[in-house]
Structure formats: structure tokens, C-alpha cells
Amino acid sequence: MGALEIWNAMEVARGARVSDILSSSLTIDPSLSLPEMTPRIIELCKDLFKKWSKLEDSRFSVETVSGGITNLLLKVSVEEEKGNLEPVTVRLYGPNTEYVINRERELQAIKYLSAAGFGAKLLGVFGNGMLQSFINARTLISSDMRKPKLAAEIAKQLHKFHEVEIPGSKESQLWNDISKFFDKASVLEFDDDEKQRMYKTISFKEVHDEIFELKELTGLLNAPVVFAHNDLLSGNLMFNDEEEKLYFIDFEYGSYNYRGFDIGNHFNEYAGFDCDYSLYPNKDEQYHFFRHYLQPEKPHEVSDKDLETLYVESNTYMLASHLYWALWGLIQAKMSPIDFDYLGYFFLRYNEYKRQKEKHFLLAQSYLSGFGAG
């Protein structure tokens, strides 16, 4: 990649009108080992926060929190002059992630979501990442999400999240994003012969037809559009057990979207990293979630009609979630330096889409044909 193409978070911050946020022009290579990266992280903290600029390097400690697929999270603990420990989180964007993530959209959203009490507070931006307040909580694992108490809490939080208004266009970006992914994913070439051979087995005409057909069907549902998280997997949910407080984090994929997509996508994540889709929630589990999502204060007063509507929406958009992440996987297979079988991930998600298609198309069609009849 040329120097001009390197993602610059400061430019993005200006574009997203977050000028009141501290910024540094430094960039940090995410492929460095932690000992190699540490002095650069300390330099960055001193550059951003003037109150720390004169502190000895020994007052800073840096540890890895988690390595997501599209970013690396580090915790920096700073022993300040008065002896108190101040923790912050440094998020390093993965290389080439701008191909699948609109950073301007993300920074714009963080500002408003943070004001509404979601996620960590944005403290500063730098060449290829951001600094945020540290959240004292554990990251959930996929099996946590189906525990009735936690599922209800996630649903309540999602209700609140979907009420946040982000300035700009309120149109759903789902089909625009899928279309952009399709355009990039359908013209790739791999240097690796085996990858290229696998890639060539994909019929993009078939994929295109599937997208068109699903878009037509979902269009008939007239589903509400909300500002959606779009990536509610266990790794983006944190829980403080003592305070019983749940946090949504990482709004990289956030956009205006259909509420059913956010929920159907979340249900797909019950499958965990092993993509065991037999773990997809059953109707009773889904209805438990829907009740707390639709009426957090009075879950048992939700009407059967409202439950059925959301059930159809979520399970139809669940199909769109498979197509979205399948195409995402193809772009990552080409662009990401992370050692992960992204090409295999495309086939996993696309084949699951095909497995689920008939059942859920029939569900939506039968709902639509009975709509207005009762």
C-alpha cells in the first residue's frame, strides 16, 4: 500500500466533525510484538495527554486485552504524579480494514453513542487507531448470550441502543454495504494457487441473484430502521458481575439498518467461533429476547402479533447476515494479514445461508400472505 492510502484517523476525525477530540499524528505498526510496541504506545500517550508528557516511562505498563479480527486492544495503566493508577484502552485498527469499515461513520457514531451511555468514552485519535476510557468488565463468551438473564439484559440494552439518533441520513445502509462488498469480493485475484482455485468455484451470478431475491423479499416486510450495532457477537459484549452492568463495545460496523438485521445477526452469533449453527436460538428463546426488547419494563405485555412480526423480521434478516459476512470474509481473505481461513469462512456462511433459505423464505411468505387477513 502506498503512503497516501494509509488510513489516517485524524483526517477521518476531521471529516466526522469530532474536532474537540485530542489527536496525534503518530502511527503504530500492529504487527510489532508487545515489547517492541510498548515504547511507541508510551510515546503516543505522552503526545496526546500533556499531563503525562513529563512522566517517566517506567510509570506506564502496557498489556494486551484482546486481538479482534479487525483490531487490537491494549490496556495502558499509568501511575500518575499523585500515585493513582489511570487505565486507558488503546485500539489499533487492523491493516487494510478500511476496505470493510467506514471509519468516518464509526467516529461520528461513537460521539453520540458515548453521550447516550454506550461503550467507552472516546479520548483521542491517532494515525491508525483511537484511545478510549477503560471498561472494567469481562468479555462474554458465546454460551453466556443464551443465559435467560443475560439475554434479557442484552435485549433491554439493544432497545435503548436502537433509540439513539445519529445525525445524517436515516436510510438503511444494509443493501448499499452488501452491494459494495459484492463489487469488491467478485473481482479478487489470489497469489496463492489453492486460494485462487477455491475462489474460482464461487458463482458470483448465483450470489448476485440470491442478494436480489432476499432484498425483494425483505422489502415487503417494511421493517423499522434504527441505528444498529450490526456486530453483536460475544466479543463485543462486556459484563461487570459485581455491578451486574452490561456494556456494548466496538461500533465499527454501526449504521442505520433494519432492527431485524441486528437481532438476526446477534442470534447467528450464538454459534460462536466454531460456527456451530445448531446453537441458533429456538423460538422460545427468541420470544424471551423479543419480549424484553419490545417492552423492557413490561415484557409480558407484548402482544402475540408484535412477537410474530419481530420473529419473521429477525429470521429473514438472519439470512442477510450470512450473505453480509460471507462477502466480508472474501475481502478479508485478500486484504487481511491475520492468519485466519477467511475463504473457508465465506463457504461456511454462504452454505449456511443456502441451508436456511427455503425454511425462512417460506416463513416470511406465509406471514406476508396472511398479513391483513386477520
Rosetta blueprint (number, residue, H / E / L):
1 M L
2 G L
3 A H
4 L H
5 E H
6 I L
7 W L
8 N L
9 A H
10 M H
11 E H
12 V H
13 A H
14 R H
15 G H
16 A L
17 R L
18 V L
19 S L
20 D L
21 I L
22 L E
23 S E
24 S L
25 S L
26 L L
27 T L
28 I L
29 D L
30 P L
31 S L
32 L L
33 S L
34 L H
35 P H
36 E H
37 M H
38 T H
39 P H
40 R H
41 I H
42 I H
43 E H
44 L H
45 C H
46 K H
47 D H
48 L H
49 F L
50 K H
51 K H
52 W H
53 S L
54 K L
55 L L
56 E L
57 D H
58 S H
59 R H
60 F E
61 S E
62 V E
63 E E
64 T E
65 V E
66 S E
67 G E
68 G L
69 I L
70 T L
71 N E
72 L E
73 L E
74 L E
75 K E
76 V E
77 S E
78 V E
79 E E
80 E L
81 E L
82 K L
83 G L
84 N L
85 L E
86 E E
87 P E
88 V E
89 T E
90 V E
91 R E
92 L E
93 Y E
94 G L
95 P L
96 N L
97 T H
98 E H
99 Y H
100 V L
101 I L
102 N L
103 R H
104 E H
105 R H
106 E H
107 L H
108 Q H
109 A H
110 I H
111 K H
112 Y H
113 L H
114 S H
115 A H
116 A L
117 G L
118 F L
119 G L
120 A L
121 K L
122 L E
123 L E
124 G E
125 V E
126 F E
127 G L
128 N L
129 G E
130 M E
131 L E
132 Q E
133 S E
134 F L
135 I L
136 N L
137 A L
138 R E
139 T E
140 L L
141 I L
142 S H
143 S H
144 D H
145 M H
146 R H
147 K L
148 P H
149 K H
150 L H
151 A H
152 A H
153 E H
154 I H
155 A H
156 K H
157 Q H
158 L H
159 H H
160 K H
161 F H
162 H L
163 E L
164 V L
165 E L
166 I L
167 P L
168 G L
169 S L
170 K L
171 E L
172 S L
173 Q L
174 L H
175 W H
176 N H
177 D H
178 I H
179 S H
180 K H
181 F H
182 F H
183 D H
184 K H
185 A H
186 S L
187 V L
188 L L
189 E L
190 F L
191 D L
192 D L
193 D H
194 E H
195 K H
196 Q H
197 R H
198 M H
199 Y H
200 K H
201 T L
202 I L
203 S L
204 F H
205 K H
206 E H
207 V H
208 H H
209 D H
210 E H
211 I H
212 F H
213 E H
214 L H
215 K H
216 E H
217 L H
218 T H
219 G H
220 L L
221 L L
222 N L
223 A L
224 P L
225 V E
226 V E
227 F E
228 A E
229 H L
230 N L
231 D L
232 L L
233 L L
234 S H
235 G H
236 N H
237 L E
238 M E
239 F E
240 N E
241 D L
242 E L
243 E L
244 E L
245 K E
246 L E
247 Y E
248 F E
249 I L
250 D L
251 F L
252 E L
253 Y L
254 G L
255 S E
256 Y E
257 N E
258 Y E
259 R H
260 G H
261 F H
262 D H
263 I H
264 G H
265 N H
266 H H
267 F H
268 N H
269 E H
270 Y H
271 A H
272 G L
273 F L
274 D L
275 C L
276 D L
277 Y H
278 S H
279 L H
280 Y L
281 P L
282 N L
283 K H
284 D H
285 E H
286 Q H
287 Y H
288 H H
289 F H
290 F H
291 R H
292 H H
293 Y H
294 L H
295 Q L
296 P L
297 E L
298 K L
299 P H
300 H H
301 E H
302 V L
303 S L
304 D H
305 K H
306 D H
307 L H
308 E H
309 T H
310 L H
311 Y H
312 V H
313 E H
314 S H
315 N H
316 T H
317 Y H
318 M H
319 L H
320 A H
321 S H
322 H H
323 L H
324 Y H
325 W H
326 A H
327 L H
328 W H
329 G H
330 L H
331 I H
332 Q H
333 A H
334 K H
335 M H
336 S L
337 P L
338 I L
339 D L
340 F L
341 D L
342 Y H
343 L H
344 G H
345 Y H
346 F H
347 F H
348 L H
349 R H
350 Y H
351 N H
352 E H
353 Y H
354 K H
355 R H
356 Q H
357 K H
358 E H
359 K H
360 H H
361 F H
362 L H
363 L H
364 A H
365 Q H
366 S H
367 Y H
368 L H
369 S H
370 G H
371 F L
372 G L
373 A L
374 G L
